[in-house]
Amino acid sequence: MSSDPTDGQAQPGQAPGDEAAPGTPGTGENLCRHCNGTGEHDGTPCPVCGGSGKVIEGLPGG
């Protein structure tokens, strides 16, 4: 069990669907799969990417 109280919570500058903060080594931008990169879902800002259409994910092998 991790002792980090922020596990699973978006940090400042992160969308809920981000796996890490922007600029974290071994990560990169990807299109949000929930809204297919549009930033909207059912006419409202996407809850996963926060309306940006992008999420930060870990890179394979990174």
Beta strands, then each sheet from edge to edge (+ up, - down):
strand 1: 27-31
strand 2: 40-41
strand 3: 44-45
strand 4: 54-58
sheet 1: 1+ 4-
sheet 2: 2+ 3-
end
